[in-house]
Amino acid sequence: MPASRRSRPRRPARASALAALAVGVLALPIASRAAPPTVRLETDVSEQSYDVVGRNADEVFASIQRHGLGGEAGLSASGLTTSDLSFSLLSFPSAAGCDGAELTFDARVRVTLPRHAQIASLDGPTRRQWEAYAALVEFHEYRHVEIEFQGVEELQSRLERGEARAAASGSSRETCAVIVEKAIREQAEVTRRRHAQFHMQESRVVREEQAKLLAQIDALDDSLAASKREIDRLEAEIDALDAERAGATREIDVLVQQHGRELPPYEFARAQDLGAVVEALTAEIDEIVDVRNARVTHYNGWIDDRRDLAMRLAWTR
């Protein structure tokens, strides 16, 4: 089996596993009177980054939009995978197309990923959301790398099995070149459809996640509205009881101002009754305040939850 050459940077385990799969020569025996072509596959993956800025999702995605990756109007790709495939014909012992020929494919893939230029300036929640988003972009683009290599491997296998044929006249070199170029075009269309299908699947996942987050936000909004109404009712009740307590307290003050500390018996009894009312109202107010404070604690927790969901929704693209 001929040796293969490969040069790639260190990547996550999924890319390393792909590298082991993508390199090599698949010399498969076929039932044919002529030897199949020998196809060597050389691959290289390079990675580059571009800087984005922004303190929140809107600013970051506006920065990404300005870079215009992909070159499609109205679309703002966060990452980009491009590929270039070339081939060379080394020998042509047969006059029958590519039978017995030696070919080398050179597949070069470049991955472009976003890098936040001011990550140290981000607050904790925003930084976590950015890092999670950047990891998803990386995973997405390396899936495109896998699709590219899958297509090149299939092209290699087709040629080695002698499945690619073309009606052509002329020298072995010319005939083989026609066969290879036709096979490349056919495989490129298969690969293009796979990329498109992957994008459709990813878009559906994003839409489903957005819908789920929106439903959770709507449910929280309903809970917040109901909780706010209950808090307002409790505060109105507290205000009414507090006003009643203030009125009883003023009556006691009036009695004291009129008679001093030596109240007549009938006024003294009235002052005692008013004091009991003030004490009962204070106990009732304290009880309602405790309930109101518990409601406010839950309400504020839901506000935090809604803020988190809104942030997740802003980064789900």
C-alpha positions as CSV (number, residue, x, y, z in Angstrom):
1,M,0.0,0.0,0.0
2,P,1.5,3.4,-1.0
3,A,2.4,5.8,1.8
4,S,0.4,8.9,2.3
5,R,1.4,12.3,3.6
6,R,-0.7,14.5,5.9
7,S,0.0,17.8,7.7
8,R,-2.7,19.0,10.2
9,P,-2.8,21.1,13.3
10,R,-4.0,19.6,16.6
11,R,-7.8,19.6,16.8
12,P,-10.5,18.1,19.0
13,A,-10.9,14.3,19.1
14,R,-13.5,14.3,16.4
15,A,-11.1,16.0,14.0
16,S,-8.2,13.6,15.0
17,A,-10.4,10.6,14.4
18,L,-11.3,12.1,11.0
19,A,-7.6,12.6,10.2
20,A,-6.9,8.9,10.8
21,L,-9.8,8.0,8.4
22,A,-9.0,10.6,5.7
23,V,-5.4,9.6,5.0
24,G,-4.2,6.6,3.1
25,V,-4.6,4.7,0.0
26,L,-7.6,2.4,-0.4
27,A,-6.2,-0.3,-2.8
28,L,-9.3,-2.4,-3.2
29,P,-9.2,-5.4,-5.6
30,I,-11.7,-5.5,-8.4
31,A,-12.7,-8.0,-10.9
32,S,-11.1,-6.5,-14.0
33,R,-8.7,-7.5,-16.8
34,A,-6.6,-4.3,-16.1
35,A,-5.2,-3.1,-12.9
36,P,-7.2,-0.3,-11.3
37,P,-5.5,3.1,-10.9
38,T,-3.5,3.8,-7.7
39,V,-4.8,6.9,-6.0
40,R,-2.9,8.7,-3.3
41,L,-4.7,11.2,-1.1
42,E,-2.8,14.0,0.5
43,T,-4.8,16.3,2.8
44,D,-4.2,19.4,4.8
45,V,-6.4,21.4,7.1
46,S,-5.4,24.9,8.1
47,E,-7.2,27.3,10.5
48,Q,-7.4,31.0,10.7
49,S,-9.4,33.4,12.8
50,Y,-10.9,36.9,12.5
51,D,-11.5,39.3,15.3
52,V,-14.9,40.3,16.5
53,V,-15.8,42.9,19.2
54,G,-18.9,43.6,21.3
55,R,-20.1,43.6,24.9
56,N,-23.3,41.7,24.2
57,A,-24.9,39.4,21.6
58,D,-26.2,42.3,19.4
59,E,-22.9,44.0,19.2
60,V,-21.0,40.8,18.6
61,F,-23.3,39.7,15.8
62,A,-23.1,43.2,14.3
63,S,-19.3,42.8,14.3
64,I,-19.6,39.4,12.6
65,Q,-22.0,40.8,10.0
66,R,-19.5,43.4,9.1
67,H,-17.0,40.7,8.1
68,G,-19.4,39.3,5.6
69,L,-18.1,35.7,5.6
70,G,-19.4,33.6,2.7
71,G,-20.1,36.6,0.5
72,E,-23.9,36.0,0.4
73,A,-26.1,39.1,0.6
74,G,-28.2,39.2,3.8
75,L,-26.3,36.3,5.4
76,S,-23.8,36.6,8.2
77,A,-21.9,33.3,8.6
78,S,-19.9,33.2,11.8
79,G,-17.5,30.6,10.5
80,L,-16.5,29.4,7.0
81,T,-14.9,26.3,5.6
82,T,-13.4,26.4,2.1
83,S,-11.7,23.6,0.1
84,D,-9.5,23.2,-2.9
85,L,-8.9,19.9,-4.7
86,S,-6.2,19.3,-7.3
87,F,-4.7,16.2,-8.9
88,S,-1.7,15.1,-10.7
89,L,-1.2,12.2,-13.1
90,L,2.1,10.3,-12.5
91,S,2.2,7.4,-15.0
92,F,0.0,5.9,-17.7
93,P,0.9,2.3,-18.5
94,S,-2.5,1.6,-20.2
95,A,-4.1,3.2,-23.2
96,A,-7.6,2.5,-21.6
97,G,-8.3,5.6,-19.6
98,C,-7.0,5.5,-16.0
99,D,-6.4,1.7,-15.8
100,G,-3.0,1.2,-14.2
101,A,-2.4,4.9,-13.8
102,E,-1.0,6.6,-10.7
103,L,-2.8,9.7,-9.4
104,T,-2.3,12.0,-6.5
105,F,-5.1,14.1,-5.1
106,D,-4.2,17.1,-3.0
107,A,-7.1,18.2,-0.8
108,R,-6.6,21.5,1.1
109,V,-9.3,22.7,3.6
110,R,-9.2,26.0,5.3
111,V,-11.4,26.8,8.4
112,T,-12.2,30.4,9.4
113,L,-13.4,30.9,13.0
114,P,-14.3,34.0,15.1
115,R,-12.1,35.2,17.9
116,H,-13.2,37.8,20.4
117,A,-10.6,40.5,20.5
118,Q,-11.7,41.9,23.9
119,I,-12.8,38.8,25.8
120,A,-11.2,40.1,29.0
121,S,-13.7,43.0,29.0
122,L,-16.7,40.7,29.0
123,D,-18.7,40.2,32.1
124,G,-19.0,36.6,33.4
125,P,-22.4,35.6,31.9
126,T,-21.6,37.2,28.5
127,R,-18.2,35.5,28.4
128,R,-19.7,32.1,29.1
129,Q,-22.3,32.6,26.3
130,W,-19.6,33.7,23.9
131,E,-17.4,30.7,24.7
132,A,-20.3,28.4,24.2
133,Y,-21.3,30.0,20.9
134,A,-17.7,30.0,19.6
135,A,-17.4,26.2,20.5
136,L,-20.6,25.6,18.5
137,V,-19.2,27.5,15.5
138,E,-16.1,25.4,15.7
139,F,-18.0,22.2,15.9
140,H,-20.2,23.3,13.0
141,E,-17.2,24.1,10.7
142,Y,-15.4,20.9,11.5
143,R,-18.5,19.0,10.5
144,H,-18.1,20.7,7.1
145,V,-14.5,19.5,7.1
146,E,-15.7,15.9,7.7
147,I,-18.1,16.3,4.8
148,E,-15.3,17.5,2.5
149,F,-13.1,14.6,3.4
150,Q,-16.0,12.1,3.0
151,G,-16.4,13.3,-0.5
152,V,-12.7,13.1,-1.4
153,E,-12.5,9.6,0.1
154,E,-15.5,8.5,-2.0
155,L,-13.9,10.0,-5.1
156,Q,-10.7,8.1,-4.4
157,S,-12.6,4.9,-3.8
158,R,-14.6,5.3,-7.1
159,L,-11.5,5.8,-9.1
160,E,-9.7,2.9,-7.5
161,R,-12.7,0.6,-8.1
162,G,-12.8,1.7,-11.7
163,E,-16.4,3.0,-11.4
164,A,-15.5,6.4,-13.1
165,R,-15.6,6.1,-16.9
166,A,-15.7,8.6,-19.7
167,A,-16.0,8.4,-23.4
168,A,-12.9,10.1,-24.7
169,S,-10.3,9.6,-27.4
170,G,-6.7,10.5,-27.5
171,S,-3.7,9.6,-25.3
172,S,-4.0,7.8,-22.0
173,R,-3.2,11.1,-20.2
174,E,-6.0,13.0,-21.9
175,T,-8.5,10.2,-21.4
176,C,-7.6,9.8,-17.7
177,A,-7.8,13.6,-17.2
178,V,-11.3,13.6,-18.6
179,I,-12.3,10.7,-16.4
180,V,-10.9,12.4,-13.2
181,E,-12.4,15.8,-13.9
182,K,-15.8,14.3,-14.6
183,A,-15.6,12.3,-11.4
184,I,-14.6,15.4,-9.5
185,R,-17.6,17.3,-10.8
186,E,-20.0,14.5,-9.9
187,Q,-18.6,14.1,-6.4
188,A,-18.5,17.9,-5.9
189,E,-22.3,18.0,-6.5
190,V,-22.8,15.1,-4.0
191,T,-20.7,17.0,-1.4
192,R,-22.6,20.3,-2.1
193,R,-25.9,18.5,-1.4
194,R,-24.5,17.1,1.9
195,H,-23.4,20.6,3.0
196,A,-26.8,22.0,2.1
197,Q,-28.6,19.1,4.0
198,F,-26.4,19.7,7.0
199,H,-27.2,23.4,7.0
200,M,-30.9,22.6,6.8
201,Q,-30.6,20.3,9.8
202,E,-28.7,22.8,11.8
203,S,-31.2,25.5,10.9
204,R,-34.0,23.3,12.1
205,V,-32.2,22.7,15.4
206,V,-31.7,26.4,15.9
207,R,-35.3,27.2,15.1
208,E,-36.5,24.5,17.6
209,E,-34.2,25.8,20.3
210,Q,-35.4,29.4,19.7
211,A,-39.1,28.2,19.9
212,K,-38.4,26.4,23.1
213,L,-36.7,29.4,24.7
214,L,-39.5,31.7,23.5
215,A,-42.1,29.4,25.0
216,Q,-40.2,29.4,28.3
217,I,-40.0,33.2,28.3
218,D,-43.7,33.4,27.6
219,A,-44.5,31.1,30.4
220,L,-42.3,33.1,32.8
221,D,-43.9,36.4,31.6
222,D,-47.3,34.9,32.6
223,S,-46.0,33.9,36.0
224,L,-44.3,37.3,36.5
225,A,-47.5,39.1,35.6
226,A,-49.6,37.0,38.0
227,S,-47.0,37.4,40.7
228,K,-46.9,41.2,40.2
229,R,-50.6,41.4,40.5
230,E,-50.5,39.4,43.8
231,I,-47.6,41.6,45.1
232,D,-49.6,44.7,44.2
233,R,-52.7,43.3,46.0
234,L,-50.6,42.6,49.1
235,E,-49.0,46.0,49.1
236,A,-52.4,47.6,48.8
237,E,-53.7,45.6,51.7
238,I,-50.6,46.6,53.7
239,D,-51.2,50.2,52.9
240,A,-54.9,50.0,54.0
241,L,-54.0,48.3,57.3
242,D,-51.2,50.7,57.9
243,A,-53.6,53.7,57.3
244,E,-56.0,52.1,59.8
245,R,-53.2,51.7,62.3
246,A,-52.1,55.2,61.8
247,G,-55.7,56.5,62.5
248,A,-55.9,54.5,65.8
249,T,-52.5,55.8,66.8
250,R,-53.6,59.4,66.1
251,E,-56.7,58.9,68.3
252,I,-54.5,57.8,71.2
253,D,-52.3,60.9,70.6
254,V,-55.3,63.1,70.7
255,L,-56.5,61.6,74.0
256,V,-53.1,62.1,75.6
257,Q,-53.0,65.7,74.3
258,Q,-56.4,66.5,75.7
259,H,-56.0,64.9,79.2
260,G,-52.3,64.3,79.6
261,R,-51.1,61.1,81.2
262,E,-54.0,61.1,83.8
263,L,-56.8,60.0,81.6
264,P,-60.4,59.8,82.9
265,P,-61.6,56.2,83.4
266,Y,-63.8,56.3,80.2
267,E,-61.0,57.8,78.1
268,F,-58.5,55.4,79.6
269,A,-60.7,52.4,78.5
270,R,-60.9,54.0,75.0
271,A,-57.1,54.3,74.9
272,Q,-56.7,50.7,75.9
273,D,-59.1,49.6,73.1
274,L,-57.2,51.7,70.6
275,G,-53.9,50.2,71.8
276,A,-55.2,46.7,71.3
277,V,-56.3,47.6,67.8
278,V,-52.9,49.0,67.0
279,E,-51.2,45.9,68.3
280,A,-53.5,43.6,66.3
281,L,-53.1,45.6,63.1
282,T,-49.3,45.6,63.6
283,A,-49.3,41.8,63.9
284,E,-51.5,41.4,60.8
285,I,-49.3,43.8,58.8
286,D,-46.1,41.9,59.8
287,E,-47.7,38.7,58.6
288,I,-48.7,40.1,55.3
289,V,-45.3,41.8,54.8
290,D,-43.7,38.3,55.3
291,V,-45.9,36.9,52.6
292,R,-45.2,39.9,50.3
293,N,-41.5,39.6,50.8
294,A,-41.6,35.9,49.9
295,R,-43.5,36.7,46.8
296,V,-41.0,39.4,45.9
297,T,-38.1,36.9,46.4
298,H,-39.8,34.5,43.9
299,Y,-40.5,37.3,41.5
300,N,-36.9,38.5,41.5
301,G,-35.8,34.9,40.9
302,W,-38.0,34.7,37.9
303,I,-36.7,38.0,36.7
304,D,-33.2,36.5,36.8
305,D,-34.4,33.4,35.0
306,R,-36.0,35.4,32.3
307,R,-32.8,37.5,31.8
308,D,-30.8,34.2,31.5
309,L,-33.3,32.8,28.9
310,A,-33.3,36.1,27.0
311,M,-29.5,36.0,26.8
312,R,-29.5,32.4,25.6
313,L,-32.1,33.3,23.0
314,A,-29.9,36.2,21.8
315,W,-27.0,33.9,21.3
316,T,-29.0,31.1,19.7
317,R,-28.4,31.7,16.0
